[in-house]
Amino acid sequence: MRFPLLGSSLLVLLAAGAPTVRAADDVERDLERSWQHLVRQRDDLGVREVMGFALEAAGRDVRREQVTQAIDLLTRFQDRSDDSPTRGNFRWRWDDDKVHDLNAVEFVVARGALVQSRFAGRLEPAAQQHLRELLERAGPAALAHRVPVDYTNIYLLKCWNLIALGEVLSRAPWADEGYRLLAAWIDHTRQVGIVEYSSPTYYGVDLDALGLIARFAARPEGRRMGLAGLRYVWTEIAANWYEPGKRLGGAHSRDYDYLTGHGELDRHLARVGWLDAPAPDTIFDQLCAWSPPAELRALSLRTPRHIAQRWGAQPGHWAQQYVGRNFSLGVAGATYGNMDKPLAVNLPGGPKTPIVSFFLDGRDDPYGRKKIATGSGHDKSLHLMPLVASAMRDQDVLLLAGDDDQTRKATKTAKQLTCLRSHVLFPKAAEVWIDDRRETFASSETEIELESASALFLRTGDVVLGIRIPLAQTTRGQPAKVAIVDDGRPWGARRLTCFLSNERPKGEALVAVWMRAAEGLDEDGFVRFRKEFRAAKCRAEKLEHGVRVEAGADERRLRVDLDLKTHESMGDQPPFGPLVVDGRDLGSEALELRD
């Protein structure tokens, strides 16, 4: 059975998804490499890799006997115990003793359903039987997998999987549930935006799932919802796009790449020509493909522009960004999680230029290089999640972060903390000025301590970013040391670090960061910028149960409050829809269900 492609509105999908030509030798070499990894069955062999090989080989109608063996291997990954709470799901890695990550079923089925629906006729009889049996067992596991609507990437995969399995295996109730979940996500996004907002990793998964729904769902209303979702995600990508760096600008919800902010989304960006990189041409990428309309590319290049978006129902669940010609500046009203970038600035440079970003570190891991095991081979570099209050006016942002024993206790790294520091990473290629003095960094490892009233200026071309630290308080209640640190590492970045604790942290710590950016500055303009920023007032004031930080002149004044006793914060509360660009609610427009 093949899913239908109906309606003239899907012609763009068909065109976008046409297979690309790739050298046969390259395809064969990649397949052989994957096959050799499968047959060795090493501990790190992943179930996604096995199903990916089966889809790629079946889609190209090669290696039929090996596809049969791969599908047989998949059955050995699957939990087939009738009395197991995870029956039908899959071990993520070959060396897992049991199912640890329930998301495995979503990634396996997303590809397995395509093999069944589009390429089953190319399988040997034994493979056909084993694949159908595997999917029949996986369906109830996907149905039982509890995925909240704000877990965007896995939720959308589940929508596709239930729709696909229900229709290819003639299980109408499964498909009904998939369509119901998808409609609920559309309604949720209309209200609060995408919760996993601006993620360089998980937007790739979102586009995979939505592309498959838009192309292959049997019901017209499902294809319309898939298209609406694609329009929304691509509109958010276009709105937040920073063209000089070929990446998403602004704050990010989940970002594995501390320094440069790239991930799975790059596959889709390369395919549509937004990246100067070879377009992927795997069978899976071809089947997911959708090209955004020309007006979204035009939006991504328009400057200046201001973006305001929601990513949740709470008051602080917002993000704002200013995108200029050569820089972008963005901030979020709250932390999302332990891989987010709540404050991010892009300075001129290419895709490998480090992003200026703020985060709180408790493991002496300022560049995200010390990964820890989080289960089933998912090694990640995790930072802390402080309580945050933020405000933004034009090209100024102010962020106040507070951390205490309670916030640390909730983190996965709580037992591994050895220190407490805030970092602002920045590109080593930028000129560094402290007040009116340019620093040269003669040695490969340097630490320059800043006085409390000093300002740091980063200059690249005609763009300048000013940074001040209105407040830095250690866990002992004392002023914290603030220093520019060059570790001499080959990662193209330096950092501005507040040393909040040099031992396992206990007690409250506070840090505030004020940034102002400008572009088009000549030498005289740079002098004026430094003078005005240094002269502008900023102060921290203790309140009865917290702290208030203010920065800037009256017409541009920013103010944020934070209370670590009640865990309440007050920053900006801008009134906007799910995605507003220059005052226009593009998000609501994108989510209209139309042919």
Rosetta blueprint (number, residue, H / E / L):
1 M L
2 R L
3 F L
4 P L
5 L L
6 L L
7 G L
8 S H
9 S H
10 L H
11 L H
12 V H
13 L H
14 L H
15 A H
16 A H
17 G L
18 A L
19 P L
20 T L
21 V L
22 R L
23 A L
24 A H
25 D H
26 D H
27 V H
28 E H
29 R H
30 D H
31 L H
32 E H
33 R H
34 S H
35 W H
36 Q H
37 H H
38 L H
39 V H
40 R H
41 Q L
42 R L
43 D L
44 D L
45 L L
46 G E
47 V H
48 R H
49 E H
50 V H
51 M H
52 G H
53 F H
54 A H
55 L H
56 E H
57 A H
58 A H
59 G H
60 R L
61 D L
62 V L
63 R L
64 R H
65 E H
66 Q H
67 V H
68 T H
69 Q H
70 A H
71 I H
72 D H
73 L H
74 L H
75 T H
76 R H
77 F H
78 Q E
79 D L
80 R L
81 S L
82 D L
83 D L
84 S L
85 P L
86 T L
87 R L
88 G L
89 N L
90 F E
91 R L
92 W L
93 R E
94 W L
95 D L
96 D L
97 D L
98 K L
99 V L
100 H L
101 D L
102 L L
103 N L
104 A H
105 V H
106 E H
107 F H
108 V H
109 V H
110 A H
111 R H
112 G H
113 A H
114 L H
115 V H
116 Q H
117 S H
118 R H
119 F L
120 A H
121 G H
122 R H
123 L L
124 E L
125 P H
126 A H
127 A H
128 Q H
129 Q H
130 H H
131 L H
132 R H
133 E H
134 L H
135 L H
136 E H
137 R H
138 A H
139 G H
140 P H
141 A H
142 A H
143 L H
144 A H
145 H L
146 R L
147 V L
148 P L
149 V L
150 D L
151 Y L
152 T H
153 N H
154 I H
155 Y H
156 L H
157 L H
158 K H
159 C H
160 W H
161 N H
162 L H
163 I H
164 A H
165 L H
166 G H
167 E H
168 V H
169 L L
170 S L
171 R L
172 A H
173 P H
174 W H
175 A H
176 D H
177 E H
178 G H
179 Y H
180 R H
181 L H
182 L H
183 A H
184 A H
185 W H
186 I H
187 D H
188 H H
189 T H
190 R H
191 Q H
192 V H
193 G L
194 I L
195 V L
196 E L
197 Y L
198 S L
199 S L
200 P L
201 T L
202 Y H
203 Y H
204 G H
205 V H
206 D H
207 L H
208 D H
209 A H
210 L H
211 G H
212 L H
213 I H
214 A H
215 R H
216 F H
217 A L
218 A L
219 R L
220 P H
221 E H
222 G H
223 R H
224 R H
225 M H
226 G H
227 L H
228 A H
229 G H
230 L H
231 R H
232 Y H
233 V H
234 W H
235 T H
236 E H
237 I H
238 A H
239 A H
240 N H
241 W E
242 Y E
243 E H
244 P H
245 G H
246 K L
247 R E
248 L E
249 G L
250 G L
251 A L
252 H E
253 S L
254 R L
255 D L
256 Y L
257 D L
258 Y L
259 L L
260 T L
261 G L
262 H L
263 G L
264 E L
265 L H
266 D H
267 R H
268 H H
269 L H
270 A H
271 R H
272 V L
273 G L
274 W L
275 L L
276 D L
277 A L
278 P L
279 A L
280 P L
281 D L
282 T L
283 I H
284 F H
285 D H
286 Q H
287 L H
288 C H
289 A L
290 W L
291 S L
292 P L
293 P L
294 A H
295 E H
296 L H
297 R H
298 A H
299 L H
300 S H
301 L H
302 R L
303 T L
304 P L
305 R E
306 H E
307 I E
308 A E
309 Q E
310 R E
311 W L
312 G L
313 A L
314 Q L
315 P L
316 G L
317 H L
318 W E
319 A E
320 Q E
321 Q E
322 Y E
323 V E
324 G L
325 R L
326 N L
327 F L
328 S E
329 L E
330 G E
331 V E
332 A E
333 G L
334 A L
335 T L
336 Y L
337 G L
338 N L
339 M L
340 D L
341 K E
342 P L
343 L E
344 A E
345 V E
346 N E
347 L L
348 P L
349 G L
350 G L
351 P L
352 K L
353 T L
354 P L
355 I L
356 V E
357 S E
358 F E
359 F E
360 L E
361 D E
362 G L
363 R L
364 D L
365 D L
366 P L
367 Y L
368 G L
369 R L
370 K L
371 K L
372 I E
373 A E
374 T L
375 G L
376 S L
377 G L
378 H L
379 D E
380 K E
381 S L
382 L L
383 H L
384 L L
385 M L
386 P L
387 L E
388 V E
389 A E
390 S E
391 A E
392 M E
393 R E
394 D L
395 Q L
396 D E
397 V E
398 L E
399 L E
400 L E
401 A E
402 G E
403 D E
404 D L
405 D H
406 Q H
407 T H
408 R H
409 K H
410 A L
411 T L
412 K L
413 T L
414 A H
415 K H
416 Q H
417 L L
418 T L
419 C L
420 L E
421 R E
422 S E
423 H E
424 V E
425 L E
426 F E
427 P E
428 K L
429 A L
430 A L
431 E E
432 V E
433 W E
434 I E
435 D L
436 D L
437 R E
438 R E
439 E E
440 T L
441 F L
442 A L
443 S L
444 S L
445 E L
446 T E
447 E E
448 I E
449 E E
450 L L
451 E L
452 S L
453 A L
454 S L
455 A L
456 L E
457 F E
458 L E
459 R E
460 T E
461 G L
462 D L
463 V E
464 V E
465 L E
466 G E
467 I E
468 R E
469 I E
470 P E
471 L E
472 A E
473 Q E
474 T L
475 T L
476 R L
477 G L
478 Q L
479 P E
480 A L
481 K E
482 V E
483 A E
484 I E
485 V E
486 D E
487 D L
488 G L
489 R L
490 P L
491 W L
492 G L
493 A E
494 R E
495 R E
496 L E
497 T E
498 C E
499 F E
500 L E
501 S E
502 N L
503 E L
504 R L
505 P L
506 K L
507 G L
508 E L
509 A E
510 L E
511 V E
512 A E
513 V E
514 W E
515 M E
516 R E
517 A E
518 A E
519 E L
520 G L
521 L L
522 D L
523 E H
524 D H
525 G H
526 F H
527 V H
528 R H
529 F H
530 R H
531 K H
532 E H
533 F H
534 R H
535 A H
536 A L
537 K L
538 C E
539 R E
540 A E
541 E E
542 K E
543 L L
544 E L
545 H L
546 G L
547 V E
548 R E
549 V E
550 E E
551 A E
552 G L
553 A L
554 D H
555 E H
556 R H
557 R L
558 L E
559 R E
560 V E
561 D E
562 L E
563 D E
564 L L
565 K L
566 T L
567 H L
568 E E
569 S E
570 M E
571 G L
572 D L
573 Q L
574 P L
575 P L
576 F L
577 G L
578 P L
579 L E
580 V E
581 V E
582 D L
583 G L
584 R E
585 D E
586 L H
587 G H
588 S H
589 E H
590 A H
591 L L
592 E L
593 L L
594 R L
595 D L
